[in-house]
């Protein structure tokens, strides 16, 4: 079953965690010094927040799938939609390991589709699925996402799934 994904950049992680704990009536499934994630079943959503230096607000939207086959099928749909699809295999990002496909809609909203298959001890790993851009960087910047890019999702941004 697919799960909708929303990732917000926040200015005050602690205040945001308190707010979303109350809104969702549960603590985060994952909580780190710069990141928190709630895996909710009602509504079925992967809701993540981070404080990594980007402007507060929506960083990207996405769909999380349960298998590599589902990711491949979703990739075909993204390709048919006409945007540039940027694959990223075995990415270490947001304290998880996942295969990802990135694209942008016609307005430039970044979309991450991904299959998570493991945990990670770091927010990102520049040697595994990333282009090595300094600090936590896991998704193409909005202007780049709508254009072809050579590097994977970690090329130029400070946030991910």
N, C-alpha and C positions, 0 to 999 in steps of 0.2 A: 504494500500500500504506500502510495506517495505521501509526502508530508510537505506542506507549504513552509517556506523559510523566509524569515525577515531578519535583517541585520541592521541595527541602529548604532551609530556613533553617538556617544554621550559625553557631556562635559563633566559630570560628577557621577562616577561609577557607584559609589556607596549609596547616594541618594536614589539613583535609578534602581539599584537592586532592591532597596526598601520598597519603592513604589511598585515594581513589578511583582515582588513577593506578595504584596497585598492584592494586587489586581488578579494574579493567577492563583492565589490562595495556596502557594507552595514555594519552597526555596528553589534556587537554581539547581539543575541537574549537574552542571559543571560551574565551578566558581574559581577564578584565578585573580591575581592582583590587577589585571587589565581587561578582564573578560568574564562574562557570565552567560549561561545558556539554559533555557527552559525547554524541555522536550514535553510538550503538552499533548494530551489525547483529546481534550475538549476545549477549544477546537484543536484539531490535529495540526500542530505547528511546531517548527523548530525556531524558537525566538531567541536571538542572540544580541548582546550589547557589548561594546568594547570602548575603551578609553585609550586610544593609540595615537592621538594627535590630529586626526581628521576633524573637519567641521561637524558639529552635532547634526543629526538628522538621519534620514534613510541612507544607508550605504549601498545596499543591494537587496534584491528579492531573489527567490529561488525555489527550486523543487528538489527535495531529497528523495532518492529512490532506494529500494531495498536490495538491488542487485546490479551487477554489471550489464546484464542483458537489458534491464529496464533503462539504464543510463544510455546504452547504445540506441534503443528505440527513441528515447527522448531527444538524443542528438540528431537523429534523422528528421524529427519534427522541427527542431531548431533550424536545421539546414534548409528545410523546405520553407520555413518562414522568411528566409532571405537574408538574415543577418550573418555576420562573420562569427563562426564558432571557433573558439580557442580552447583546445584540449589541454588538460594538465593531469598527468598520470602520477599516482602515488604521492600526491602533495601532502606535506606536513603543514597544517594550517589550523589555527583555532583549537589547538590541543587535540587534534584528530588527524588521522591519515585517510585520504580519500582520493578517488579519481573524480575529476571535474570537467565540466564543459562550461565555458563562459560565453556570453553574447550580450548584446544590448538591443533594446527595442527601438523603434523609430525616434523616440524622444530622448534616447541616450540613457535610459534607466538600465542599470547593469543587472543581468540575470545569471545566477550561478545554479547549475544543475549538477548534482553530485551523488556519489555512492560512497558512504563512509564504511571503512572496513577495519579500522583500528584506532586506538588512542595514541596520543603523543604527549611527551613531557614538556614540550615547548609550544609557544604560540605559532611559530613557523620554523622551518629549517631551510636555510638558503641552499643547502646541498641536496635536498630531496624535493624535486618538483617546483622549485622556485628559481628565479633568475638572480637572486643574491643582491637585492637592493637594500642593504643596510637593515633598518629596523623592521618590525612586524609589517609585512607587506604581502597581501594575499589576493588581490583582485585588480584587474586593469582599471586605471583611472577612467572616469566617464568619457573624456574625449578619445581615449585610445580604444575603449571597448567597442566603439562603433566602427572602427577601422581594423584592417588586418594587422595583427601583431605577431612577431616572431616568438616572443617569450610567453610562458604560461601565465596563469592568473596572478602570480605573485610579482609580476614585473614592476608595478609602479604604485601600489596603493598601500594603505595601512589597515586594511580590514578584510575579513573573510567570513565563511560559513561556520 
